[in-house]
Amino acid sequence: TLSWLLAIMYFRCADSQSYALMTHFCRAHAVSEVFAVSAHRNLPSSHPILRVLHPHVQGIVAVNAQARDLLVNPRSSAFSMFLSAGDNLEVAFDNYYRHEFSYQRLIVPEDLKARGVENVPGYLFAEDSLALWTALRQYAEEVVELTYPSDEDVAKDRELQAWVTEMVDVGFSGFEDGAGFPRQLNDRSSLGELITVIIFNISVFHAAVNFQCITYLGYYPNCPGVMVKEPPTQDEVITADRIWESLPPKQVAFVQAHLSNMLGSLSPVEKFYLATTQQNRGGLKDEVNMVGEEQLACVDRLTVSLREIKEKIAARNAPLDIAYDVMSPDNVPLTTQA
């Protein structure tokens, strides 16, 4: 019915605010900048952990500087042209994200379990997230074990400890208890988990929420960024005219479609987990700063795992009318560049 259609449009309008500002900008961009800035401030360029992180943290600061200048600048926010919350970003960030965000939300198995969606049939985001998380966690643990023979060696690394302490005390100082991030690392398992969190968030999670912008936001009635009339009242008769009058002028829809297409497009300098000759895409092996044979062997094993995941995703997608391949490793950039 028209009443149900209009109700869905108002819901999708609210959902688009949460997606664009919280899921995309806050989690996939702002949070990752804390990892990158603190790592570069505290870990020397020769530090083995920075060498592992380098392919993933190299793009985030520059693209976030552009976002702060163009998209979320309180004085000239591009979001304010097509999002209901665009003129009240600080209020939105403070009221929602400060209370919802935590380190545990970045640990994929824990997050899916907490939301009760770890075994939902057909939830392909969860399925692919778990597969990629498992592969990256194995990779991180192997590299950590090569770098630190024991848990004691992790605890004694002053540069490493300074890095995580600054993340909590400076980067997440506005959150209660540093949003649950570890202020100190006392064992190899905790370090492996943190590395996985960082790599996954900057690369896999960002790809999943960014590169389908135009798919969901491109057709304005499907996901309107703003509705210009108040939601309908109880027992109000909904007509087609009432629906059209609730939507903004076509110029606003154009801005949303244009920005969604721009934000959801790959940067020409992107590098991916898996290199592809046909698409002329560079892979992880081309970007890592690790030079030891054992370290490069870790990259090789990760590449094998990712190729297996890619093949499984392709096989799963074969009978689908619309393929969900945004998280296929050959489509996932190593860092956040867009």
KARADA-V783907 format. One record per residue. N is the residue number from 1. RES is the residue in three letters. SS is DSSP state (@ for helix, = for strand, . for the rest). BURIAL is b if it has 24 or more other ideal C-beta (glycine too) atoms within 12 Angstrom, else e. Layout:
N_RES_SS_BURIAL + N_RES_SS_BURIAL
This chain:
1_THR_._e + 2_LEU_@_e + 3_SER_@_e + 4_TRP_@_e + 5_LEU_@_e + 6_LEU_@_b + 7_ALA_@_e + 8_ILE_@_e + 9_MET_@_b + 10_TYR_@_b + 11_PHE_@_e + 12_ARG_@_b + 13_CYS_@_b + 14_ALA_@_b + 15_ASP_@_b + 16_SER_@_b + 17_GLN_@_b + 18_SER_@_b + 19_TYR_@_b + 20_ALA_@_b + 21_LEU_@_b + 22_MET_@_b + 23_THR_@_b + 24_HIS_@_b + 25_PHE_@_b + 26_CYS_@_b + 27_ARG_@_b + 28_ALA_@_b + 29_HIS_@_b + 30_ALA_@_b + 31_VAL_@_b + 32_SER_@_b + 33_GLU_@_b + 34_VAL_@_b + 35_PHE_@_b + 36_ALA_@_b + 37_VAL_@_b + 38_SER_@_b + 39_ALA_@_b + 40_HIS_@_b + 41_ARG_@_e + 42_ASN_@_b + 43_LEU_._b + 44_PRO_._e + 45_SER_._e + 46_SER_._e + 47_HIS_._b + 48_PRO_@_b + 49_ILE_@_b + 50_LEU_@_b + 51_ARG_@_b + 52_VAL_@_b + 53_LEU_@_b + 54_HIS_@_b + 55_PRO_@_b + 56_HIS_@_b + 57_VAL_@_b + 58_GLN_._b + 59_GLY_._b + 60_ILE_@_b + 61_VAL_@_b + 62_ALA_@_e + 63_VAL_@_b + 64_ASN_@_b + 65_ALA_@_e + 66_GLN_@_e + 67_ALA_@_b + 68_ARG_@_e + 69_ASP_@_e + 70_LEU_@_e + 71_LEU_._b + 72_VAL_._b + 73_ASN_._e + 74_PRO_._e + 75_ARG_._e + 76_SER_._e + 77_SER_._b + 78_ALA_@_b + 79_PHE_@_b + 80_SER_@_b + 81_MET_@_b + 82_PHE_._b + 83_LEU_._b + 84_SER_._b + 85_ALA_._b + 86_GLY_._b + 87_ASP_._e + 88_ASN_._e + 89_LEU_@_b + 90_GLU_@_e + 91_VAL_@_e + 92_ALA_@_b + 93_PHE_@_b + 94_ASP_@_e + 95_ASN_@_e + 96_TYR_@_b + 97_TYR_@_b + 98_ARG_@_e + 99_HIS_@_e + 100_GLU_@_b + 101_PHE_._b + 102_SER_._b + 103_TYR_@_b + 104_GLN_@_e + 105_ARG_@_b + 106_LEU_@_b + 107_ILE_._b + 108_VAL_@_b + 109_PRO_@_b + 110_GLU_@_e + 111_ASP_@_b + 112_LEU_@_b + 113_LYS_@_e + 114_ALA_@_e + 115_ARG_._e + 116_GLY_._e + 117_VAL_._e + 118_GLU_._e + 119_ASN_._e + 120_VAL_._e + 121_PRO_._e + 122_GLY_._e + 123_TYR_._e + 124_LEU_@_b + 125_PHE_@_b + 126_ALA_@_b + 127_GLU_@_b + 128_ASP_@_b + 129_SER_@_b + 130_LEU_@_b + 131_ALA_@_b + 132_LEU_@_b + 133_TRP_@_b + 134_THR_@_b + 135_ALA_@_b + 136_LEU_@_b + 137_ARG_@_b + 138_GLN_@_b + 139_TYR_@_b + 140_ALA_@_b + 141_GLU_@_b + 142_GLU_@_b + 143_VAL_@_b + 144_VAL_@_b + 145_GLU_@_b + 146_LEU_@_b + 147_THR_@_b + 148_TYR_._b + 149_PRO_._e + 150_SER_._e + 151_ASP_@_e + 152_GLU_@_e + 153_ASP_@_e + 154_VAL_@_b + 155_ALA_@_e + 156_LYS_@_e + 157_ASP_._b + 158_ARG_@_e + 159_GLU_@_b + 160_LEU_@_b + 161_GLN_@_b + 162_ALA_@_e + 163_TRP_@_b + 164_VAL_@_b + 165_THR_@_b + 166_GLU_@_b + 167_MET_@_b + 168_VAL_@_b + 169_ASP_@_b + 170_VAL_@_e + 171_GLY_@_b + 172_PHE_._b + 173_SER_._e + 174_GLY_._e + 175_PHE_._b + 176_GLU_@_e + 177_ASP_@_e + 178_GLY_@_b + 179_ALA_@_b + 180_GLY_@_e + 181_PHE_._b + 182_PRO_._b + 183_ARG_._b + 184_GLN_._b + 185_LEU_._b + 186_ASN_._e + 187_ASP_._b + 188_ARG_@_b + 189_SER_@_e + 190_SER_@_b + 191_LEU_@_b + 192_GLY_@_b + 193_GLU_@_b + 194_LEU_@_b + 195_ILE_@_b + 196_THR_@_b + 197_VAL_@_b + 198_ILE_@_b + 199_ILE_@_b + 200_PHE_@_b + 201_ASN_@_b + 202_ILE_@_b + 203_SER_@_b + 204_VAL_@_b + 205_PHE_@_b + 206_HIS_@_b + 207_ALA_@_b + 208_ALA_@_b + 209_VAL_@_b + 210_ASN_@_b + 211_PHE_._b + 212_GLN_._b + 213_CYS_@_b + 214_ILE_@_e + 215_THR_@_e + 216_TYR_@_b + 217_LEU_@_b + 218_GLY_._b + 219_TYR_._e + 220_TYR_@_b + 221_PRO_@_b + 222_ASN_@_b + 223_CYS_._b + 224_PRO_._b + 225_GLY_._b + 226_VAL_._b + 227_MET_=_b + 228_VAL_._e + 229_LYS_._e + 230_GLU_._e + 231_PRO_._e + 232_PRO_._b + 233_THR_._e + 234_GLN_._e + 235_ASP_._e + 236_GLU_._e + 237_VAL_._e + 238_ILE_._b + 239_THR_._e + 240_ALA_@_e + 241_ASP_@_e + 242_ARG_@_b + 243_ILE_@_b + 244_TRP_@_e + 245_GLU_@_e + 246_SER_@_b + 247_LEU_=_b + 248_PRO_._b + 249_PRO_._e + 250_LYS_@_e + 251_GLN_@_e + 252_VAL_@_b + 253_ALA_@_b + 254_PHE_@_e + 255_VAL_@_b + 256_GLN_@_b + 257_ALA_@_b + 258_HIS_@_e + 259_LEU_@_b + 260_SER_@_b + 261_ASN_@_e + 262_MET_@_e + 263_LEU_@_b + 264_GLY_._b + 265_SER_._e + 266_LEU_._b + 267_SER_._b + 268_PRO_._e + 269_VAL_._e + 270_GLU_._b + 271_LYS_._b + 272_PHE_=_b + 273_TYR_._b + 274_LEU_._b + 275_ALA_._b + 276_THR_=_e + 277_THR_._e + 278_GLN_._e + 279_GLN_._e + 280_ASN_._e + 281_ARG_=_b + 282_GLY_._e + 283_GLY_._b + 284_LEU_@_b + 285_LYS_@_b + 286_ASP_@_e + 287_GLU_._b + 288_VAL_._b + 289_ASN_._b + 290_MET_._b + 291_VAL_._e + 292_GLY_._e + 293_GLU_@_e + 294_GLU_@_e + 295_GLN_@_b + 296_LEU_@_b + 297_ALA_@_e + 298_CYS_@_b + 299_VAL_@_b + 300_ASP_@_e + 301_ARG_@_e + 302_LEU_@_b + 303_THR_@_b + 304_VAL_@_e + 305_SER_@_b + 306_LEU_@_b + 307_ARG_@_b + 308_GLU_@_e + 309_ILE_@_b + 310_LYS_@_b + 311_GLU_@_e + 312_LYS_@_b + 313_ILE_@_b + 314_ALA_@_e + 315_ALA_@_e + 316_ARG_@_e + 317_ASN_@_e + 318_ALA_._e + 319_PRO_._e + 320_LEU_._e + 321_ASP_._e + 322_ILE_._e + 323_ALA_._e + 324_TYR_._b + 325_ASP_._b + 326_VAL_._b + 327_MET_._b + 328_SER_._b + 329_PRO_@_b + 330_ASP_@_b + 331_ASN_@_b + 332_VAL_._b + 333_PRO_=_b + 334_LEU_._b + 335_THR_._b + 336_THR_._b + 337_GLN_._b + 338_ALA_._b
